[in-house]
Amino acid sequence: MSRVVLRGVPDHLHREIRQAAAWNRRTVSAEILFRLEESFAQRTVDTEPLLERIQQRRKSIGALDLSEEVLRRMKNEGRP
């Protein structure tokens, strides 16, 4: 098997790309192109279910007290 040289890519990342390419039955180049295309693809998000989940989560958590005193205490908690 020939080794594809990726300049500037750390060995551990190169291994992960090779493994992903093998798993997905792609060449290393095809795997890289696929992932680049996916990262730049525009995605539409259905906001209604997302907003509903956020509202349900807020109800389950209840009101949060984020006063300066509470935030200060939280920041210092566990510090020597």
A tleap script that builds the chain and sets N, CA, C and O, in Angstrom:
source leaprc.protein.ff14SB
mol = sequence {
  NMET SER ARG VAL VAL LEU ARG GLY VAL PRO
  ASP HIE LEU HIE ARG GLU ILE ARG GLN ALA
  ALA ALA TRP ASN ARG ARG THR VAL SER ALA
  GLU ILE LEU PHE ARG LEU GLU GLU SER PHE
  ALA GLN ARG THR VAL ASP THR GLU PRO LEU
  LEU GLU ARG ILE GLN GLN ARG ARG LYS SER
  ILE GLY ALA LEU ASP LEU SER GLU GLU VAL
  LEU ARG ARG MET LYS ASN GLU GLY ARG CPRO
}
set mol.1.N position { 0.860 -1.182 0.000 }
set mol.1.CA position { 0.000 0.000 0.000 }
set mol.1.C position { 0.895 1.230 0.000 }
set mol.1.O position { 1.824 1.326 0.802 }
set mol.2.N position { 0.622 2.163 -0.890 }
set mol.2.CA position { 1.423 3.380 -0.920 }
set mol.2.C position { 0.939 4.338 0.155 }
set mol.2.O position { -0.244 4.384 0.491 }
set mol.3.N position { 1.861 5.081 0.669 }
set mol.3.CA position { 1.546 6.034 1.738 }
set mol.3.C position { 1.339 7.411 1.125 }
set mol.3.O position { 2.198 7.919 0.404 }
set mol.4.N position { 0.192 8.007 1.419 }
set mol.4.CA position { -0.088 9.367 0.966 }
set mol.4.C position { 0.611 10.317 1.914 }
set mol.4.O position { 0.465 10.202 3.131 }
set mol.5.N position { 1.360 11.243 1.375 }
set mol.5.CA position { 2.084 12.205 2.198 }
set mol.5.C position { 1.232 13.454 2.355 }
set mol.5.O position { 0.828 14.080 1.375 }
set mol.6.N position { 0.974 13.793 3.585 }
set mol.6.CA position { 0.228 15.011 3.898 }
set mol.6.C position { 1.169 15.929 4.654 }
set mol.6.O position { 1.465 15.698 5.827 }
set mol.7.N position { 1.630 16.948 3.997 }
set mol.7.CA position { 2.601 17.852 4.616 }
set mol.7.C position { 1.963 18.637 5.748 }
set mol.7.O position { 0.866 19.181 5.622 }
set mol.8.N position { 2.684 18.676 6.855 }
set mol.8.CA position { 2.245 19.472 7.988 }
set mol.8.C position { 1.161 18.828 8.832 }
set mol.8.O position { 0.699 19.426 9.803 }
set mol.9.N position { 0.744 17.612 8.477 }
set mol.9.CA position { -0.298 16.929 9.247 }
set mol.9.C position { 0.390 16.007 10.260 }
set mol.9.O position { 1.191 15.156 9.872 }
set mol.10.N position { 0.089 16.166 11.537 }
set mol.10.CA position { 0.709 15.308 12.550 }
set mol.10.C position { 0.395 13.827 12.287 }
set mol.10.O position { -0.656 13.482 11.748 }
set mol.11.N position { 1.334 12.974 12.683 }
set mol.11.CA position { 1.188 11.539 12.437 }
set mol.11.C position { -0.114 10.972 12.991 }
set mol.11.O position { -0.774 10.168 12.333 }
set mol.12.N position { -0.487 11.393 14.209 }
set mol.12.CA position { -1.702 10.835 14.810 }
set mol.12.C position { -2.945 11.196 13.989 }
set mol.12.O position { -3.861 10.384 13.858 }
set mol.13.N position { -2.973 12.404 13.442 }
set mol.13.CA position { -4.109 12.826 12.632 }
set mol.13.C position { -4.108 12.092 11.287 }
set mol.13.O position { -5.160 11.715 10.772 }
set mol.14.N position { -2.932 11.902 10.739 }
set mol.14.CA position { -2.809 11.163 9.475 }
set mol.14.C position { -3.319 9.731 9.658 }
set mol.14.O position { -3.999 9.193 8.785 }
set mol.15.N position { -2.986 9.120 10.798 }
set mol.15.CA position { -3.476 7.756 11.082 }
set mol.15.C position { -5.000 7.741 11.162 }
set mol.15.O position { -5.644 6.832 10.637 }
set mol.16.N position { -5.573 8.740 11.815 }
set mol.16.CA position { -7.031 8.801 11.954 }
set mol.16.C position { -7.711 8.970 10.596 }
set mol.16.O position { -8.744 8.356 10.332 }
set mol.17.N position { -7.128 9.800 9.744 }
set mol.17.CA position { -7.691 9.986 8.404 }
set mol.17.C position { -7.625 8.679 7.623 }
set mol.17.O position { -8.596 8.289 6.974 }
set mol.18.N position { -6.477 8.002 7.685 }
set mol.18.CA position { -6.334 6.715 6.983 }
set mol.18.C position { -7.354 5.695 7.493 }
set mol.18.O position { -7.971 4.979 6.704 }
set mol.19.N position { -7.527 5.633 8.812 }
set mol.19.CA position { -8.485 4.687 9.393 }
set mol.19.C position { -9.908 5.015 8.961 }
set mol.19.O position { -10.675 4.117 8.615 }
set mol.20.N position { -10.262 6.300 8.979 }
set mol.20.CA position { -11.606 6.713 8.569 }
set mol.20.C position { -11.826 6.400 7.094 }
set mol.20.O position { -12.903 5.949 6.703 }
set mol.21.N position { -10.803 6.641 6.279 }
set mol.21.CA position { -10.912 6.358 4.844 }
set mol.21.C position { -11.148 4.865 4.626 }
set mol.21.O position { -11.997 4.479 3.822 }
set mol.22.N position { -10.410 4.040 5.329 }
set mol.22.CA position { -10.581 2.589 5.193 }
set mol.22.C position { -11.977 2.176 5.645 }
set mol.22.O position { -12.644 1.388 4.974 }
set mol.23.N position { -12.412 2.705 6.772 }
set mol.23.CA position { -13.727 2.372 7.313 }
set mol.23.C position { -14.830 2.764 6.332 }
set mol.23.O position { -15.808 2.035 6.165 }
set mol.24.N position { -14.669 3.913 5.687 }
set mol.24.CA position { -15.676 4.423 4.760 }
set mol.24.C position { -15.442 3.976 3.320 }
set mol.24.O position { -16.141 4.401 2.400 }
set mol.25.N position { -14.451 3.113 3.147 }
set mol.25.CA position { -14.111 2.575 1.822 }
set mol.25.C position { -13.838 3.694 0.816 }
set mol.25.O position { -14.360 3.710 -0.298 }
set mol.26.N position { -13.000 4.622 1.259 }
set mol.26.CA position { -12.581 5.732 0.406 }
set mol.26.C position { -11.062 5.783 0.395 }
set mol.26.O position { -10.399 5.195 1.249 }
set mol.27.N position { -10.528 6.493 -0.582 }
set mol.27.CA position { -9.112 6.811 -0.543 }
set mol.27.C position { -8.915 7.910 0.488 }
set mol.27.O position { -9.872 8.561 0.909 }
set mol.28.N position { -7.673 8.109 0.888 }
set mol.28.CA position { -7.390 9.181 1.840 }
set mol.28.C position { -7.805 10.519 1.236 }
set mol.28.O position { -8.401 11.351 1.919 }
set mol.29.N position { -7.495 10.727 -0.028 }
set mol.29.CA position { -7.873 11.987 -0.688 }
set mol.29.C position { -9.383 12.168 -0.714 }
set mol.29.O position { -9.887 13.257 -0.440 }
set mol.30.N position { -10.105 11.104 -1.042 }
set mol.30.CA position { -11.568 11.183 -1.088 }
set mol.30.C position { -12.143 11.459 0.297 }
set mol.30.O position { -13.121 12.195 0.425 }
set mol.31.N position { -11.543 10.873 1.333 }
set mol.31.CA position { -12.010 11.105 2.706 }
set mol.31.C position { -11.819 12.569 3.091 }
set mol.31.O position { -12.706 13.187 3.679 }
set mol.32.N position { -10.659 13.114 2.755 }
set mol.32.CA position { -10.377 14.517 3.072 }
set mol.32.C position { -11.343 15.426 2.326 }
set mol.32.O position { -11.896 16.352 2.919 }
set mol.33.N position { -11.557 15.180 1.038 }
set mol.33.CA position { -12.488 15.998 0.262 }
set mol.33.C position { -13.906 15.905 0.807 }
set mol.33.O position { -14.602 16.916 0.908 }
set mol.34.N position { -14.340 14.691 1.162 }
set mol.34.CA position { -15.675 14.503 1.717 }
set mol.34.C position { -15.845 15.326 2.993 }
set mol.34.O position { -16.846 16.020 3.173 }
set mol.35.N position { -14.853 15.234 3.872 }
set mol.35.CA position { -14.948 15.959 5.141 }
set mol.35.C position { -14.901 17.469 4.950 }
set mol.35.O position { -15.588 18.202 5.662 }
set mol.36.N position { -14.107 17.940 4.007 }
set mol.36.CA position { -14.081 19.373 3.722 }
set mol.36.C position { -15.425 19.838 3.179 }
set mol.36.O position { -15.952 20.866 3.606 }
set mol.37.N position { -15.973 19.084 2.242 }
set mol.37.CA position { -17.276 19.452 1.687 }
set mol.37.C position { -18.343 19.472 2.769 }
set mol.37.O position { -19.176 20.378 2.801 }
set mol.38.N position { -18.327 18.487 3.652 }
set mol.38.CA position { -19.301 18.443 4.749 }
set mol.38.C position { -19.155 19.646 5.677 }
set mol.38.O position { -20.149 20.197 6.147 }
set mol.39.N position { -17.925 20.045 5.935 }
set mol.39.CA position { -17.716 21.138 6.883 }
set mol.39.C position { -18.172 22.481 6.318 }
set mol.39.O position { -18.496 23.393 7.078 }
set mol.40.N position { -18.199 22.610 4.993 }
set mol.40.CA position { -18.612 23.867 4.382 }
set mol.40.C position { -20.038 23.841 3.845 }
set mol.40.O position { -20.545 24.865 3.386 }
set mol.41.N position { -20.677 22.704 3.896 }
set mol.41.CA position { -22.045 22.585 3.389 }
set mol.41.C position { -22.989 23.411 4.264 }
set mol.41.O position { -22.864 23.428 5.489 }
set mol.42.N position { -23.912 24.078 3.631 }
set mol.42.CA position { -24.910 24.838 4.384 }
set mol.42.C position { -25.947 23.871 4.928 }
set mol.42.O position { -26.459 23.010 4.213 }
set mol.43.N position { -26.236 24.030 6.178 }
set mol.43.CA position { -27.217 23.179 6.814 }
set mol.43.C position { -28.393 24.036 7.247 }
set mol.43.O position { -28.220 25.118 7.809 }
set mol.44.N position { -29.582 23.542 6.981 }
set mol.44.CA position { -30.765 24.236 7.471 }
set mol.44.C position { -31.198 23.538 8.759 }
set mol.44.O position { -31.151 22.313 8.872 }
set mol.45.N position { -31.605 24.324 9.689 }
set mol.45.CA position { -32.021 23.799 10.989 }
set mol.45.C position { -33.496 24.119 11.166 }
set mol.45.O position { -33.930 25.258 10.998 }
set mol.46.N position { -34.258 23.078 11.513 }
set mol.46.CA position { -35.663 23.284 11.824 }
set mol.46.C position { -35.713 23.843 13.243 }
set mol.46.O position { -35.517 23.109 14.212 }
set mol.47.N position { -35.973 25.132 13.360 }
set mol.47.CA position { -35.853 25.801 14.649 }
set mol.47.C position { -36.978 25.480 15.628 }
set mol.47.O position { -36.780 25.560 16.841 }
set mol.48.N position { -38.134 25.125 15.128 }
set mol.48.CA position { -39.266 24.876 16.028 }
set mol.48.C position { -38.979 23.745 17.029 }
set mol.48.O position { -39.124 23.959 18.233 }
set mol.49.N position { -38.580 22.561 16.574 }
set mol.49.CA position { -38.270 21.505 17.560 }
set mol.49.C position { -37.108 21.884 18.481 }
set mol.49.O position { -37.106 21.530 19.661 }
set mol.50.N position { -36.133 22.594 17.946 }
set mol.50.CA position { -35.006 23.015 18.770 }
set mol.50.C position { -35.463 23.963 19.873 }
set mol.50.O position { -35.095 23.793 21.035 }
set mol.51.N position { -36.260 24.954 19.512 }
set mol.51.CA position { -36.761 25.891 20.514 }
set mol.51.C position { -37.645 25.192 21.546 }
set mol.51.O position { -37.608 25.528 22.729 }
set mol.52.N position { -38.425 24.234 21.102 }
set mol.52.CA position { -39.266 23.484 22.035 }
set mol.52.C position { -38.410 22.707 23.037 }
set mol.52.O position { -38.722 22.675 24.227 }
set mol.53.N position { -37.335 22.085 22.558 }
set mol.53.CA position { -36.436 21.354 23.464 }
set mol.53.C position { -35.782 22.302 24.457 }
set mol.53.O position { -35.632 21.970 25.633 }
set mol.54.N position { -35.394 23.476 23.988 }
set mol.54.CA position { -34.781 24.461 24.885 }
set mol.54.C position { -35.768 24.894 25.961 }
set mol.54.O position { -35.407 24.999 27.134 }
set mol.55.N position { -37.010 25.144 25.566 }
set mol.55.CA position { -38.022 25.552 26.542 }
set mol.55.C position { -38.294 24.444 27.555 }
set mol.55.O position { -38.446 24.715 28.746 }
set mol.56.N position { -38.356 23.205 27.089 }
set mol.56.CA position { -38.564 22.080 28.010 }
set mol.56.C position { -37.402 21.954 28.990 }
set mol.56.O position { -37.605 21.698 30.177 }
set mol.57.N position { -36.183 22.135 28.483 }
set mol.57.CA position { -35.010 22.053 29.356 }
set mol.57.C position { -35.048 23.150 30.402 }
set mol.57.O position { -34.757 22.901 31.572 }
set mol.58.N position { -35.404 24.367 29.995 }
set mol.58.CA position { -35.488 25.476 30.945 }
set mol.58.C position { -36.503 25.189 32.039 }
set mol.58.O position { -36.268 25.491 33.209 }
set mol.59.N position { -37.641 24.601 31.652 }
set mol.59.CA position { -38.670 24.269 32.641 }
set mol.59.C position { -38.160 23.222 33.618 }
set mol.59.O position { -38.428 23.305 34.817 }
set mol.60.N position { -37.421 22.230 33.110 }
set mol.60.CA position { -36.930 21.167 33.981 }
set mol.60.C position { -35.845 21.655 34.925 }
set mol.60.O position { -35.712 21.137 36.034 }
set mol.61.N position { -35.066 22.645 34.503 }
set mol.61.CA position { -33.993 23.175 35.338 }
set mol.61.C position { -34.528 24.166 36.355 }
set mol.61.O position { -34.074 24.198 37.498 }
set mol.62.N position { -35.480 24.965 35.944 }
set mol.62.CA position { -35.999 26.008 36.818 }
set mol.62.C position { -35.186 27.270 36.662 }
set mol.62.O position { -34.250 27.324 35.864 }
set mol.63.N position { -35.535 28.264 37.408 }
set mol.63.CA position { -34.849 29.549 37.322 }
set mol.63.C position { -33.449 29.435 37.906 }
set mol.63.O position { -33.241 28.779 38.927 }
set mol.64.N position { -32.511 30.070 37.259 }
set mol.64.CA position { -31.135 30.081 37.748 }
set mol.64.C position { -30.826 31.434 38.353 }
set mol.64.O position { -31.141 32.478 37.783 }
set mol.65.N position { -30.206 31.395 39.513 }
set mol.65.CA position { -29.766 32.628 40.167 }
set mol.65.C position { -28.332 32.889 39.712 }
set mol.65.O position { -27.403 32.190 40.117 }
set mol.66.N position { -28.168 33.902 38.869 }
set mol.66.CA position { -26.841 34.229 38.379 }
set mol.66.C position { -26.425 35.625 38.820 }
set mol.66.O position { -25.847 36.398 38.057 }
set mol.67.N position { -26.733 35.915 40.059 }
set mol.67.CA position { -26.337 37.209 40.609 }
set mol.67.C position { -24.808 37.248 40.733 }
set mol.67.O position { -24.140 36.217 40.665 }
set mol.68.N position { -24.275 38.451 40.913 }
set mol.68.CA position { -22.812 38.585 41.029 }
set mol.68.C position { -22.273 37.748 42.178 }
set mol.68.O position { -21.222 37.119 42.054 }
set mol.69.N position { -22.978 37.739 43.277 }
set mol.69.CA position { -22.529 36.974 44.445 }
set mol.69.C position { -22.480 35.487 44.136 }
set mol.69.O position { -21.506 34.815 44.475 }
set mol.70.N position { -23.511 34.971 43.503 }
set mol.70.CA position { -23.556 33.543 43.170 }
set mol.70.C position { -22.442 33.209 42.184 }
set mol.70.O position { -21.753 32.202 42.349 }
set mol.71.N position { -22.257 34.042 41.163 }
set mol.71.CA position { -21.197 33.799 40.189 }
set mol.71.C position { -19.818 33.844 40.844 }
set mol.71.O position { -18.961 33.018 40.531 }
set mol.72.N position { -19.598 34.787 41.740 }
set mol.72.CA position { -18.321 34.896 42.449 }
set mol.72.C position { -18.071 33.633 43.272 }
set mol.72.O position { -16.968 33.087 43.270 }
set mol.73.N position { -19.109 33.177 43.974 }
set mol.73.CA position { -18.986 31.973 44.793 }
set mol.73.C position { -18.679 30.757 43.918 }
set mol.73.O position { -17.846 29.923 44.276 }
set mol.74.N position { -19.355 30.660 42.771 }
set mol.74.CA position { -19.131 29.528 41.867 }
set mol.74.C position { -17.704 29.551 41.313 }
set mol.74.O position { -17.062 28.507 41.206 }
set mol.75.N position { -17.210 30.742 40.963 }
set mol.75.CA position { -15.846 30.848 40.440 }
set mol.75.C position { -14.812 30.427 41.477 }
set mol.75.O position { -13.817 29.783 41.144 }
set mol.76.N position { -15.051 30.790 42.733 }
set mol.76.CA position { -14.065 30.518 43.783 }
set mol.76.C position { -14.220 29.144 44.419 }
set mol.76.O position { -13.357 28.706 45.179 }
set mol.77.N position { -15.309 28.473 44.112 }
set mol.77.CA position { -15.568 27.172 44.721 }
set mol.77.C position { -14.472 26.182 44.323 }
set mol.77.O position { -14.167 26.020 43.142 }
set mol.78.N position { -13.904 25.545 45.293 }
set mol.78.CA position { -12.886 24.547 45.014 }
set mol.78.C position { -11.484 25.113 44.864 }
set mol.78.O position { -10.526 24.355 44.715 }
set mol.79.N position { -11.349 26.433 44.900 }
set mol.79.CA position { -10.022 27.019 44.808 }
set mol.79.C position { -9.410 27.099 46.188 }
set mol.79.O position { -10.119 27.329 47.167 }
set mol.80.N position { -8.090 26.911 46.283 }
set mol.80.CA position { -7.435 26.962 47.620 }
set mol.80.C position { -7.424 28.374 48.192 }
set mol.80.O position { -6.919 28.590 49.293 }
savepdb mol mol.pdb
quit
